[in-house]
Amino acid sequence: MCGQNLSIGVVGGASPTSDFQNQTLGGDFPFIDYSTPKRYVIGAMLEYRLTSQISMEADGLFHPPR
């Protein structure tokens, strides 16, 4: 079988739990209540297939400091 040995991609995400904070707009009578992520992660992925069952992967990730 023949195929590509090198894969390149983009990865990203955010935590749905403790990384979210509630925001309320409207002062005494709030009319918008929503959650926003405090932090996110984004980066690049590189994978090289050595055999049909073994591959190596390297990720470079960035997340903003708190």
N, C-alpha and C positions, 0 to 999 in steps of 0.2 A: 504494500500500500504506500501511497505517496501523499504527502500533505505539507502544510506549512509548519516549519519548526519554530518560527518566531512570532509571538503575539505582542501587540502593543495596545494599551487601553487607558481609560480614565476611570478613577474610582472616586467616590465621594459619599458623604452621609452626614447625619446628625443624630444625636441621641434623643429618643422620644420620652425619656424619663427626667432625670434631675437636671438636664441641661435646658429645660424649658422654664420660663417664668411667665406669669400672667400679667397682661397689660389691660388697663381699663381707660377708656376715653370718655369724657363727658362731665367731669367734675362731680357736682352733687347728684346729678341724674345720669348715671353712666348709660351710654347707648351702644357702645362697642366693647366687648370683652373677648379677648383672644390670647393665644399663647404664641410666643416667639422663641426660636432657638437662640441660646446664648452663644453657642459655638457650633462650628461645622468643621468638617474635614474634607479636603480635596487633594487629589494627587494623580500620579501617573503609575502605570503598571507595565512591567516587562516580563514576559514568560518565554522560556526556551525549552522546547521539548527535546530531551536527550534520546529517549526510546519511546515506544508506544505506551509504556506504563510509568515512566519517570520523567519529570520535568522540574525545572528550577524557576522560581519567580522572585522578582525584586520589585518592591513598592517604594515610592518616594511620596510621603504624605506631608501636608501642611495643615496646621490649625492655628488660628489666631491666639495669641497669649491672653490670659485673663487680665 
